Amino acid sequence: MVPAVTNPPSNISCKRAWTNEQDEKLTIMIIEMGPHQWEHMAQEMGNRTGKQCRERWHNQLNPLLRKAPWTVEEDWILFIL
């Protein structure tokens, strides 16, 4: 059964920039608990949703992310495919 979609509580800002302190706190929680239990982490953050925490980790903070420009070889692979 799919849980009902609810609006975030009024004390959560949906469009606020992340601070360095928030990034550090989220990273520490992920090191301790692993990259899951996003709703629990959001409660610990106090002003973020689970979805925001998950997306911040997967899109910006994960150290396995490769942020360098594509190589010439990768460009050729895309061109050929």
C-alpha positions as CSV (number, residue, x, y, z in Angstrom):
1,M,0.0,0.0,0.0
2,V,1.3,3.4,-1.0
3,P,1.4,6.0,1.8
4,A,-0.8,9.1,1.3
5,V,1.0,12.2,0.1
6,T,1.0,15.0,2.7
7,N,2.3,18.5,2.7
8,P,5.4,19.2,4.7
9,P,4.9,20.7,8.1
10,S,4.7,24.5,8.1
11,N,8.1,24.8,9.9
12,I,9.9,23.2,6.9
13,S,11.2,25.6,4.2
14,C,11.0,23.9,0.9
15,K,13.2,26.4,-1.0
16,R,15.9,27.4,1.4
17,A,19.6,26.9,0.5
18,W,21.6,24.3,2.4
19,T,24.2,25.7,4.9
20,N,27.6,24.1,5.4
21,E,26.5,23.1,8.9
22,Q,23.4,21.3,7.5
23,D,25.6,19.5,4.9
24,E,28.1,18.4,7.6
25,K,25.3,17.2,9.9
26,L,23.6,15.2,7.1
27,T,27.0,13.7,6.1
28,I,27.7,12.6,9.7
29,M,24.3,11.0,10.0
30,I,24.8,9.1,6.7
31,I,28.2,7.9,7.9
32,E,26.6,6.7,11.1
33,M,23.3,5.2,9.8
34,G,24.0,4.7,6.1
35,P,22.2,6.3,3.1
36,H,18.6,5.3,4.1
37,Q,16.1,6.3,6.8
38,W,15.7,9.7,5.2
39,E,12.6,10.6,7.2
40,H,14.4,10.0,10.4
41,M,17.4,12.1,9.3
42,A,14.9,14.9,8.3
43,Q,13.5,14.9,11.8
44,E,17.0,15.2,13.2
45,M,17.7,18.1,10.8
46,G,14.5,19.8,12.0
47,N,13.8,21.9,8.9
48,R,14.1,19.5,6.0
49,T,12.0,16.8,4.5
50,G,13.3,13.2,3.9
51,K,13.1,13.8,0.1
52,Q,15.3,16.9,0.5
53,C,17.9,15.0,2.5
54,R,17.9,12.1,0.0
55,E,18.3,14.4,-3.0
56,R,21.0,16.5,-1.3
57,W,23.1,13.3,-0.6
58,H,22.6,11.7,-4.0
59,N,23.0,14.9,-6.1
60,Q,25.6,16.9,-4.2
61,L,27.3,15.4,-1.1
62,N,28.0,11.7,-2.1
63,P,31.8,11.5,-2.4
64,L,31.4,8.8,-5.1
65,L,29.9,11.4,-7.5
66,R,32.1,12.4,-10.3
67,K,31.8,16.1,-11.0
68,A,34.5,16.5,-13.6
69,P,33.7,17.4,-17.2
70,W,33.3,14.4,-19.6
71,T,36.4,13.1,-21.2
72,V,37.0,13.0,-24.9
73,E,36.5,9.2,-24.8
74,E,33.1,9.6,-23.1
75,D,32.1,12.2,-25.7
76,W,33.0,9.7,-28.5
77,I,31.0,6.9,-26.8
78,L,28.0,9.1,-26.8
79,F,28.5,10.2,-30.3
80,I,28.9,6.6,-31.5
81,L,25.9,5.4,-29.7
